[in-house]
C-alpha cells in the first residue's frame, strides 16, 4: 500500500478516550494513513482507534517512529517488535528514525532497519528530521529503499532542498505541522487564495502541500470539526497561480526547534 497524500497525525493525543475517538473518526471519514511514534506514548490508543473504526484496519497505512533512546542495533530490533505488538499489527507499514540524535549511529541504526525489513517486521523504512547531508548518507547506506522522510513543512518553511531530494530519490516528503499551528491564517496571500476557493487557510496550506510532487501532509487534531476541515483539503483544487502565490510567501518560521536539532549542529 502506497503512502497516501493526506494522513492523520497523533502527536499529543494521549487521552485514553479522546485519542481512540479521534483516530476512529479520522479513519471513518476517509483518512488512509495514521502516524504515531514511540515517544508519543499512544501506540496502543491508536490501535484501539483503528479497532473501533468501521473500516478494515488493513486498509489503513500505519507508521510509527523509533525513540531517540532506541537507536542502537539491538534496541532498534527489540523496540520495533514492541511497537508492532502495541499497534496490533503483524508488520509495521512504515518505521521511521524519529531524530538522528542521541543514540543514532548510522553504522548500527540503519543495518538494524534493513534487518527488520528482511524479517518482515517492517514493510517500509523512513527517516525524520534529517539534514540533507545526513539524508544522503543514510540513503547510501540503506539496502532497503527509503520510503519517506518526515519533516516540518508548510508555506513558512517550504523545505525546498529536501523536497528536491525527495523527488530525485523517489521517496515521499511527509509534512508535519503542515498548517504551522494555524499561523498560515495570518498570511495575506494564503487568506486570499482561501477566499477564492471558499476554503480555510488551513485547507489551502494542506492543498498546497499535496499539490507538490511526492509530498504527504499529516495534520493532527483531536477535534472532530477540525479533523473534517483538514480532510476537506482534498477537495480544494489549487491552480498554478494559487500554488505560485503561496510559493512566493517570504515569511519564514520554524515551530519545532531546539539546540540539539540536526539543523543547529553543523
Backbone bond lengths (Angstrom), bond angles and torsions (degrees), N, CA, C in turn:
res aa  C-N    CA-C-N  psi(-1)  N-CA   C-N-CA  omega(-1)  CA-C   N-CA-C  phi
1 X - - - 1.469 - - 1.525 109.41 -
2 X 1.308 117.50 128.75 1.459 122.02 -178.43 1.528 110.54 -79.59
3 X 1.323 115.70 156.51 1.467 121.08 178.89 1.528 108.81 -72.87
4 X 1.332 118.58 119.44 1.463 121.34 -177.38 1.533 111.57 -70.10
5 X 1.351 117.51 163.54 1.469 120.58 -178.77 1.522 114.28 -70.81
6 X 1.334 117.60 -20.06 1.464 121.46 179.95 1.517 109.29 -130.74
7 X 1.321 116.01 129.69 1.451 121.29 178.02 1.509 110.88 -127.99
8 X 1.328 115.45 176.81 1.459 121.95 -178.59 1.514 109.05 -117.00
9 X 1.335 116.53 117.29 1.455 121.83 178.05 1.515 111.26 -85.75
10 X 1.330 116.02 151.05 1.475 119.55 -175.51 1.525 113.26 -126.30
11 X 1.312 118.09 17.18 1.469 121.23 179.51 1.529 110.13 -57.54
12 X 1.321 116.53 131.67 1.467 125.23 179.23 1.522 114.13 69.90
13 X 1.323 117.66 7.98 1.467 119.56 175.08 1.526 107.50 -89.63
14 X 1.322 115.69 90.53 1.466 120.72 -174.42 1.532 113.67 -124.76
15 X 1.319 117.47 -2.07 1.466 118.88 177.91 1.530 108.79 -68.23
16 X 1.341 118.34 130.97 1.473 121.33 -173.71 1.528 114.35 -59.73
17 X 1.327 117.25 -25.19 1.462 119.90 178.88 1.527 111.36 -102.83
18 X 1.328 116.54 -45.06 1.463 119.73 -174.63 1.529 112.38 -68.02
19 X 1.338 117.33 -36.14 1.466 119.70 -176.68 1.532 111.94 -65.37
20 X 1.343 119.76 -52.25 1.463 118.65 177.14 1.530 113.08 -60.09
21 X 1.336 116.42 -35.48 1.460 120.15 178.64 1.520 110.77 -63.85
22 X 1.340 116.56 -42.68 1.467 119.85 178.91 1.525 110.71 -62.64
23 X 1.327 116.66 -43.35 1.469 120.40 -179.51 1.521 110.76 -64.34
24 X 1.319 117.51 -47.13 1.471 119.53 -179.14 1.521 111.29 -65.51
25 X 1.334 117.09 -36.59 1.464 120.85 176.65 1.522 110.59 -60.70
26 X 1.330 115.45 -46.66 1.468 120.03 -178.86 1.521 111.18 -63.99
27 X 1.320 116.61 -45.73 1.468 120.52 -177.53 1.527 110.86 -65.74
28 X 1.322 117.68 -41.80 1.467 120.40 178.67 1.524 111.35 -66.77
29 X 1.326 116.32 -29.74 1.464 119.89 178.36 1.526 111.04 -70.37
30 X 1.330 116.45 -29.63 1.461 118.81 177.92 1.511 115.41 136.11
31 X 1.333 118.02 -3.64 1.459 119.43 175.95 1.528 109.11 -60.72
32 X 1.332 115.83 128.95 1.464 120.70 -178.00 1.521 113.35 -102.03
33 X 1.318 116.10 2.78 1.468 120.28 -176.41 1.520 108.98 -141.28
34 X 1.334 116.46 130.95 1.472 122.40 176.55 1.517 107.59 -124.41
35 X 1.334 115.38 130.81 1.461 122.12 -174.98 1.519 110.60 -116.04
36 X 1.329 116.57 131.17 1.462 121.29 176.74 1.526 109.18 -139.64
37 X 1.326 117.01 -166.61 1.466 121.69 -179.45 1.518 108.56 -162.87
38 X 1.329 115.34 153.68 1.463 119.62 175.59 1.531 110.78 -57.29
39 X 1.317 116.09 -40.77 1.464 119.84 -175.82 1.530 112.75 -71.56
40 X 1.328 118.29 -15.61 1.465 119.91 178.06 1.529 111.42 -73.75
41 X 1.334 116.48 -22.05 1.458 120.21 -179.71 1.512 114.36 67.22
42 X 1.338 116.99 27.78 1.468 118.48 -175.94 1.533 113.72 -134.29
43 X 1.328 117.78 19.75 1.466 119.09 -178.16 1.533 111.44 -59.68
44 X 1.330 117.42 -40.20 1.468 119.98 178.89 1.526 110.89 -67.42
45 X 1.335 117.49 -34.74 1.460 120.81 177.96 1.521 110.94 -69.01
46 X 1.319 116.52 -36.69 1.466 120.56 175.07 1.527 109.26 -62.06
47 X 1.330 116.19 -45.13 1.463 120.27 178.55 1.528 111.13 -59.51
48 X 1.332 115.87 -40.85 1.463 119.62 178.91 1.524 110.59 -63.88
49 X 1.337 116.29 -41.04 1.464 120.15 178.31 1.518 112.05 -63.38
50 X 1.322 116.52 -41.03 1.466 120.37 177.48 1.525 110.58 -63.42
51 X 1.331 116.16 -38.93 1.462 120.08 179.95 1.528 111.81 -68.07
52 X 1.325 117.18 -32.65 1.462 121.33 -179.87 1.530 112.36 -73.98
53 X 1.312 117.17 -26.74 1.462 121.49 -174.52 1.524 111.31 -65.17
54 X 1.326 115.13 153.38 1.469 120.94 179.71 1.523 111.16 -88.47
55 X 1.307 116.34 33.09 1.461 121.47 176.86 1.519 108.45 -131.81
56 X 1.304 115.40 157.25 1.455 120.35 176.44 1.523 108.35 -69.84
57 X 1.322 117.16 124.23 1.470 120.67 -178.74 1.523 111.68 -59.08
58 X 1.331 117.54 -25.38 1.464 120.22 179.38 1.526 111.85 -67.41
59 X 1.335 117.10 -16.40 1.463 121.22 179.36 1.525 112.10 -85.82
60 X 1.330 116.87 -3.28 1.467 121.60 -177.88 1.525 109.47 -109.86
61 X 1.317 115.67 129.27 1.465 122.73 179.10 1.527 108.03 -81.56
62 X 1.330 117.23 119.94 1.469 121.77 -175.23 1.529 109.82 -114.21
63 X 1.321 115.35 128.50 1.466 120.20 177.37 1.521 110.09 -122.83
64 X 1.330 115.55 149.07 1.461 121.20 172.90 1.524 108.20 -141.60
65 X 1.334 116.12 174.09 1.461 120.68 -173.51 1.519 110.51 -134.15
66 X 1.314 115.35 142.64 1.454 121.43 177.33 1.520 110.28 -74.33
67 X 1.310 116.61 133.03 1.457 121.30 175.72 1.525 109.82 -65.19
68 X 1.329 116.29 152.27 1.466 120.12 -177.26 1.516 113.31 -65.84
69 X 1.339 117.62 -17.18 1.465 121.06 176.56 1.527 112.16 -84.61
70 X 1.334 116.89 -6.26 1.463 120.96 -171.61 1.523 113.01 -115.83
71 X 1.328 118.32 34.08 1.454 120.57 -172.68 1.525 114.66 -105.40
72 X 1.334 117.88 -0.59 1.466 119.74 169.93 1.527 108.06 -68.63
73 X 1.320 116.78 155.79 1.467 122.08 -171.26 1.529 112.84 -49.79
74 X 1.320 117.00 -56.78 1.463 120.29 -177.05 1.525 112.29 -65.31
75 X 1.336 116.32 -34.37 1.461 120.02 -179.34 1.531 111.06 -69.39
76 X 1.325 116.26 -37.56 1.467 119.12 175.55 1.528 109.80 -57.67
77 X 1.324 115.77 -48.55 1.466 120.30 -176.97 1.522 112.23 -63.41
78 X 1.336 116.47 -46.16 1.468 119.23 -175.11 1.524 112.33 -74.31
79 X 1.328 117.70 -43.14 1.472 118.82 -175.38 1.516 112.17 -75.74
80 X 1.329 118.03 -25.80 1.470 119.43 174.03 1.525 109.97 -63.92
81 X 1.324 116.16 -41.76 1.464 119.99 177.76 1.534 110.88 -65.47
82 X 1.323 116.28 -36.51 1.465 119.85 176.93 1.533 110.82 -65.14
83 X 1.321 115.82 -39.36 1.473 119.40 177.07 1.520 110.77 -63.75
84 X 1.331 117.13 -42.12 1.464 120.51 178.19 1.531 110.49 -60.21
85 X 1.319 116.77 -40.52 1.469 120.74 178.16 1.521 110.81 -64.28
86 X 1.335 116.45 -44.84 1.467 119.58 -179.64 1.531 111.06 -64.76
87 X 1.315 116.51 -35.78 1.465 120.76 -179.86 1.523 112.38 -79.91
88 X 1.327 116.20 -11.84 1.456 119.95 178.68 1.513 113.58 70.39
89 X 1.339 116.29 34.36 1.471 120.20 -178.06 1.527 109.96 -121.81
90 X 1.320 115.56 152.12 1.458 120.53 175.59 1.522 110.91 -73.29
91 X 1.336 115.52 -34.49 1.464 120.97 176.37 1.518 109.00 -145.21
92 X 1.322 115.93 147.09 1.465 122.03 -179.73 1.523 107.82 -85.64
93 X 1.328 116.38 126.49 1.470 119.91 -177.93 1.523 111.97 -59.22
94 X 1.333 115.96 -41.44 1.464 120.51 -177.76 1.520 109.35 -150.36
95 X 1.321 116.45 124.55 1.464 122.02 178.23 1.519 108.97 -118.03
96 X 1.331 115.52 123.61 1.463 122.12 179.56 1.528 111.93 -101.24
97 X 1.311 116.20 154.03 1.467 122.71 156.38 1.521 105.13 -83.46
98 X 1.331 117.49 116.63 1.462 120.21 -170.83 1.533 112.37 -65.95
99 X 1.314 115.97 -45.69 1.471 121.86 179.13 1.529 108.90 -145.84
100 X 1.323 119.00 139.89 1.469 120.72 175.59 1.528 111.54 -85.23
101 X 1.329 115.07 59.50 1.466 121.50 -178.80 1.532 108.55 -136.30
102 X 1.332 116.96 -177.89 1.470 123.46 177.51 1.526 110.70 54.61
103 X 1.327 118.87 -109.89 1.463 120.54 -173.81 1.531 112.98 -89.11
104 X 1.313 117.77 8.80 1.469 119.33 179.72 1.517 111.16 -67.19
105 X 1.313 115.85 126.80 1.463 123.34 174.66 1.527 106.03 -140.78
106 X 1.318 118.57 111.75 1.468 119.60 -175.56 1.525 113.51 -55.80
107 X 1.340 116.99 -28.11 1.465 119.60 -178.95 1.528 112.38 -75.80
108 X 1.334 117.50 -18.85 1.468 121.63 177.41 1.524 112.01 -107.24
109 X 1.328 115.96 -47.09 1.467 120.81 -173.24 1.525 112.09 -64.93
110 X 1.317 116.65 -47.31 1.464 119.95 -172.43 1.531 113.02 -70.63
111 X 1.336 119.69 -42.12 1.473 118.31 174.35 1.528 112.81 -61.10
112 X 1.330 117.10 -32.71 1.465 119.72 177.79 1.533 110.41 -65.77
113 X 1.331 117.07 -38.55 1.467 119.90 176.34 1.524 110.47 -62.10
114 X 1.332 116.09 -43.43 1.467 119.60 177.63 1.532 111.14 -59.69
115 X 1.330 116.53 -39.48 1.464 119.74 -179.81 1.521 111.00 -65.78
116 X 1.328 116.71 -38.53 1.463 120.22 178.38 1.525 110.98 -62.74
117 X 1.320 116.65 -37.65 1.466 120.29 176.58 1.525 109.96 -66.62
118 X 1.328 116.23 -45.62 1.472 120.47 179.73 1.528 111.45 -60.52
119 X 1.346 116.35 -34.57 1.463 121.10 -178.04 1.531 113.09 -84.75
120 X 1.323 117.35 -4.68 1.456 120.70 179.32 1.508 115.04 79.38
121 X 1.334 117.58 10.86 1.464 121.10 178.04 1.530 110.39 -77.35
122 X 1.310 115.39 -30.37 1.468 123.06 -177.42 1.527 108.30 -130.53
123 X 1.331 116.10 137.20 1.467 120.11 178.94 1.525 112.17 -89.71
124 X 1.331 115.96 -37.09 1.467 120.59 -176.00 1.526 110.23 -139.67
125 X 1.331 115.34 147.64 1.460 122.13 -178.71 1.528 109.77 -105.81
126 X 1.341 115.26 137.81 1.455 120.82 176.97 1.515 111.39 -133.24
127 X 1.306 116.30 161.74 1.460 124.28 174.44 1.522 107.54 -127.18
128 X 1.316 116.52 159.66 1.461 119.67 -177.44 1.523 110.05 -146.42
129 X 1.316 115.20 136.44 1.472 122.33 175.03 1.527 113.43 64.39
130 X 1.314 117.20 31.35 1.458 121.61 176.97 1.523 110.87 -87.80
131 X 1.321 116.13 143.84 1.463 120.39 168.40 1.532 108.46 -69.13
132 X 1.334 118.19 160.26 1.465 119.59 178.03 1.526 113.69 -55.19
133 X 1.334 117.50 -42.02 1.467 119.10 -179.09 1.523 111.33 -67.66
134 X 1.340 117.16 -38.28 1.463 120.76 177.27 1.528 110.77 -66.17
135 X 1.321 115.53 -38.34 1.455 120.91 -179.67 1.528 110.59 -64.20
136 X 1.314 116.53 -47.64 1.457 120.29 -179.38 1.525 111.36 -63.00
137 X 1.321 116.90 -38.11 1.458 120.78 177.86 1.526 110.39 -64.19
138 X 1.324 116.68 -43.69 1.467 120.46 -178.48 1.526 111.41 -66.19
139 X 1.312 117.14 -42.17 1.465 120.65 178.79 1.524 110.30 -59.25
140 X 1.321 115.25 -39.36 1.466 120.20 -179.86 1.525 111.49 -66.83
141 X 1.328 117.40 -34.99 1.464 121.83 -176.60 1.527 112.61 -81.10
142 X 1.318 117.95 -32.41 1.456 121.56 -175.28 1.526 111.35 -70.61
143 X 1.328 115.85 139.18 1.461 120.63 169.23 1.523 109.98 -81.59
144 X 1.314 116.38 -40.93 1.462 120.80 178.16 1.529 109.45 -71.72
145 X 1.327 118.06 144.26 1.464 119.40 176.06 1.526 110.24 -66.72
146 X 1.307 116.91 142.40 1.461 120.51 176.57 1.523 108.31 -74.85
147 X 1.331 116.03 122.58 1.464 120.29 -178.53 1.518 112.19 -87.26
148 X 1.345 117.03 -34.70 1.463 119.48 -173.04 1.521 111.13 -158.30
149 X 1.321 114.56 151.15 1.458 122.41 170.93 1.517 106.49 -128.60
150 X 1.326 117.15 120.25 1.459 122.16 -175.82 1.529 110.63 -102.71
151 X 1.330 115.46 127.69 1.461 121.39 -178.97 1.526 109.46 -146.49
152 X 1.324 115.71 162.02 1.459 119.27 169.40 1.527 108.18 -65.09
153 X 1.310 116.58 128.62 1.464 120.50 -178.59 1.524 109.40 -154.83
154 X 1.314 115.21 130.60 1.468 123.09 178.95 1.528 106.97 -167.91
155 X 1.329 119.82 177.05 1.464 119.85 -176.69 1.527 115.33 -59.28
156 X 1.343 117.43 -21.03 1.459 120.57 178.81 1.529 111.67 -92.63
157 X 1.315 116.49 -4.19 1.467 122.88 176.12 1.540 107.18 -148.45
158 X 1.321 117.17 75.88 1.470 120.72 -168.98 1.525 115.91 -74.26
159 X 1.318 118.33 -12.80 1.475 121.66 173.46 1.534 111.74 53.83
160 X 1.315 116.27 50.08 1.467 119.88 -173.94 1.527 112.96 -63.64
161 X 1.330 117.77 -40.50 1.466 119.39 -179.14 1.521 110.87 -66.16
162 X 1.332 116.91 -43.78 1.456 119.94 179.77 1.531 110.89 -68.03
163 X 1.325 117.07 -31.68 1.460 119.58 176.69 1.526 110.52 -67.80
164 X 1.298 116.84 -42.06 1.465 120.09 177.15 1.530 110.61 -59.70
165 X 1.318 116.67 -42.14 1.464 120.50 178.41 1.531 111.14 -64.05
166 X 1.326 116.93 -38.16 1.465 120.53 178.87 1.526 111.05 -63.05
167 X 1.323 116.08 -43.54 1.460 120.01 179.78 1.522 110.58 -66.67
168 X 1.326 115.55 -41.90 1.469 120.08 -178.91 1.532 111.56 -64.09
169 X 1.339 117.01 -42.72 1.470 119.78 -174.33 1.528 112.92 -91.31
170 X 1.338 116.72 -14.14 1.454 120.16 176.23 1.512 115.47 89.10
171 X 1.349 118.73 10.99 1.462 119.52 176.55 1.520 110.78 -95.41
172 X 1.329 115.93 165.38 1.456 120.75 176.78 1.520 109.88 -83.56
173 X 1.318 116.68 142.34 1.455 121.85 169.29 1.520 105.89 -100.40
174 X 1.332 116.00 114.89 1.467 121.75 -173.77 1.526 108.55 -100.70
175 X 1.317 116.22 120.94 1.461 122.15 -171.55 1.519 111.99 -97.19
176 X 1.347 115.69 113.19 1.466 118.41 170.31 1.521 109.30 -96.76
177 X 1.335 116.44 164.73 1.479 121.58 -170.03 1.534 110.08 49.69
178 X 1.331 118.61 46.77 1.465 120.27 -170.36 1.520 115.47 -71.45
179 X 1.338 117.13 -12.03 1.467 118.43 174.57 1.528 110.44 -114.84
180 X 1.330 116.11 15.43 1.469 122.13 176.09 1.524 111.43 53.03
181 X 1.344 114.75 42.67 1.477 121.08 -177.37 1.530 110.71 51.29
182 X 1.306 113.56 42.55 1.478 126.62 178.43 1.518 113.43 64.30
183 X 1.312 117.13 17.13 1.463 119.60 173.13 1.532 110.85 -66.38
184 X 1.318 116.67 -19.20 1.474 119.99 177.47 1.525 111.17 -62.53
185 X 1.332 117.27 -23.38 1.460 120.84 179.91 1.525 112.30 -69.86
186 X 1.341 116.81 -10.20 1.459 121.47 179.60 1.532 112.23 -98.48
187 X 1.329 116.68 2.39 1.462 121.13 -176.45 1.529 109.11 -100.78
188 X 1.325 116.55 117.92 1.473 121.00 -173.65 1.524 112.84 -56.47
189 X 1.320 117.18 -43.58 1.469 120.07 -176.63 1.532 110.74 -62.33
190 X 1.316 116.92 -37.73 1.462 120.49 -179.96 1.526 110.48 -72.98
191 X 1.327 116.76 -39.24 1.463 121.05 176.38 1.526 110.19 -60.56
192 X 1.322 117.04 -41.83 1.474 121.17 179.76 1.533 111.19 -62.02
193 X 1.321 116.65 -44.14 1.465 120.13 178.82 1.533 109.95 -65.48
194 X 1.325 116.62 -38.63 1.468 120.51 178.82 1.528 110.73 -62.20
195 X 1.318 116.85 -43.29 1.470 120.16 179.51 1.524 110.80 -64.15
196 X 1.311 116.82 -38.38 1.477 121.45 178.59 1.523 111.33 -59.53
197 X 1.324 117.06 -36.17 1.465 121.36 -175.40 1.529 112.96 -102.62
198 X 1.326 116.91 7.38 1.464 120.80 -176.15 1.521 109.86 51.94
199 X 1.328 114.40 46.27 1.470 122.09 -178.55 1.518 108.60 -125.18
200 X 1.329 116.56 176.07 1.455 120.89 175.00 1.532 109.12 -94.75
201 X 1.341 117.80 157.62 1.468 119.06 175.38 1.528 112.47 -57.06
202 X 1.328 117.48 -35.65 1.461 120.04 178.08 1.524 110.63 -61.98
203 X 1.325 116.87 -42.73 1.464 120.28 178.45 1.524 111.31 -64.41
204 X 1.317 116.63 -37.69 1.470 119.76 178.12 1.521 110.55 -65.20
205 X 1.323 117.11 -42.52 1.466 120.41 178.67 1.523 110.54 -59.67
206 X 1.322 116.61 -44.20 1.461 120.82 179.50 1.524 110.98 -66.77
207 X 1.328 116.28 -43.05 1.468 119.77 179.70 1.526 110.97 -64.79
208 X 1.324 116.76 -36.49 1.470 120.93 177.28 1.526 110.57 -62.93
209 X 1.318 116.96 -42.72 1.463 120.20 177.46 1.523 110.80 -63.03
210 X 1.334 116.12 -46.61 1.462 119.40 -176.37 1.522 112.55 -69.99
211 X 1.345 116.96 -17.74 1.461 120.23 175.95 1.527 111.84 -75.99
212 X 1.334 116.19 -14.42 1.461 120.92 179.45 1.532 109.91 -80.61
213 X 1.308 115.97 144.78 1.458 120.76 177.83 1.525 110.28 -64.23
214 X 1.346 115.71 132.47 1.470 122.58 174.40 1.524 114.07 65.40
215 X 1.322 118.92 27.24 1.474 120.91 -179.59 1.526 110.56 -114.31
216 X 1.325 115.23 135.20 1.465 123.99 173.94 1.521 108.14 -120.03
217 X 1.319 117.53 134.44 1.464 121.83 177.49 1.529 109.46 -105.24
218 X 1.342 116.25 139.07 1.473 119.44 179.63 1.531 110.82 -128.13
219 X 1.340 117.20 73.54 1.464 119.40 176.12 1.523 110.28 -65.40
220 X 1.328 116.35 149.93 1.459 119.39 176.02 1.523 109.16 -122.14
221 X 1.314 114.92 145.11 1.459 120.92 175.53 1.515 108.69 -163.04
222 X 1.308 115.80 146.08 1.451 120.32 174.45 1.510 111.68 -102.62
223 X 1.325 116.88 3.44 1.462 122.41 -175.97 1.521 110.57 -103.96
224 X 1.328 118.86 120.95 1.462 120.84 -178.12 1.528 113.84 -50.86
225 X 1.333 117.47 -41.17 1.471 119.85 -178.99 1.524 110.96 -62.79
226 X 1.323 117.15 -41.71 1.461 120.24 179.55 1.527 111.30 -72.74
227 X 1.324 116.87 -33.91 1.468 120.12 175.73 1.524 109.42 -60.13
228 X 1.336 116.59 -43.48 1.468 121.00 178.38 1.522 110.88 -68.48
229 X 1.349 116.80 -41.81 1.465 119.94 179.56 1.521 110.77 -59.28
230 X 1.322 116.59 -46.39 1.459 119.91 -179.46 1.526 111.26 -62.99
231 X 1.324 116.63 -40.05 1.464 119.86 179.44 1.525 110.95 -64.41
232 X 1.320 116.14 -29.96 1.464 121.02 178.68 1.508 113.62 -64.40
233 X 1.329 117.17 -13.93 1.470 119.87 177.94 1.526 111.34 -62.41
234 X 1.323 117.11 -23.91 1.465 120.25 177.99 1.521 111.92 -63.29
235 X 1.332 116.89 -21.73 1.469 121.10 -179.41 1.522 112.45 -95.68
236 X 1.321 117.93 0.54 1.467 121.63 178.95 1.535 108.19 -91.47
237 X 1.325 116.02 110.35 1.467 121.85 -174.27 1.526 109.17 -101.23
238 X 1.322 115.83 94.45 1.461 120.45 -179.31 1.526 109.93 -77.12
239 X 1.327 116.64 138.28 1.459 119.76 173.79 1.523 109.37 -92.05
240 X 1.324 116.97 176.60 1.468 121.33 -175.68 1.524 111.17 -60.41
241 X 1.320 116.89 -35.07 1.471 120.63 179.13 1.527 110.93 -65.56
242 X 1.328 116.27 -41.22 1.468 120.69 178.17 1.526 110.81 -62.42
243 X 1.333 115.93 -47.61 1.461 120.65 -179.44 1.526 109.96 -60.66
244 X 1.327 116.23 -41.96 1.473 120.43 179.96 1.522 110.75 -64.46
245 X 1.325 117.17 -36.93 1.467 120.60 -179.79 1.526 110.68 -65.05
246 X 1.336 117.03 -40.47 1.465 119.93 177.96 1.528 110.00 -73.10
247 X 1.324 116.70 -38.48 1.468 120.15 176.40 1.528 111.69 -56.24
248 X 1.323 115.92 -32.30 1.470 121.05 -174.25 1.524 113.41 -79.93
249 X 1.332 117.63 -6.11 1.464 120.28 178.00 1.529 108.31 -60.43
250 X 1.325 116.70 127.56 1.466 121.33 -175.20 1.524 113.54 -98.97
251 X 1.339 117.34 -19.47 1.463 120.24 -179.10 1.527 109.78 -62.48
252 X 1.322 115.86 138.23 1.457 121.02 178.86 1.526 109.83 -123.75
253 X 1.327 115.24 135.98 1.470 120.23 179.92 1.518 108.71 -154.88
254 X 1.317 116.86 124.13 1.457 122.23 175.25 1.518 108.39 -105.45
255 X 1.326 116.62 128.19 1.457 121.85 -176.67 1.521 111.11 -86.28
256 X 1.326 116.89 -50.12 1.470 122.03 -177.38 1.521 108.08 -91.98
257 X 1.319 115.78 109.40 1.467 119.97 -176.00 1.525 109.63 -153.94
258 X 1.315 116.47 138.79 1.454 121.65 177.03 1.531 107.74 -159.89
259 X 1.321 115.99 164.12 1.457 121.00 -170.56 1.524 113.26 -57.78
260 X 1.327 117.29 -38.34 1.466 120.69 -175.58 1.528 112.76 -86.84
261 X 1.326 118.08 1.07 1.456 121.01 179.74 1.539 109.82 -59.17
262 X 1.315 118.34 144.66 1.468 120.96 -175.34 1.520 114.49 -53.56
263 X 1.343 116.77 -39.45 1.472 119.21 -177.58 1.517 112.29 -70.68
264 X 1.331 117.94 -12.10 1.459 120.95 175.64 1.538 112.24 -97.76
265 X 1.333 115.74 1.26 1.475 121.31 -179.19 1.517 108.58 -119.02
266 X 1.278 117.38 104.95 1.487 120.94 -178.34 1.506 109.80 -120.64
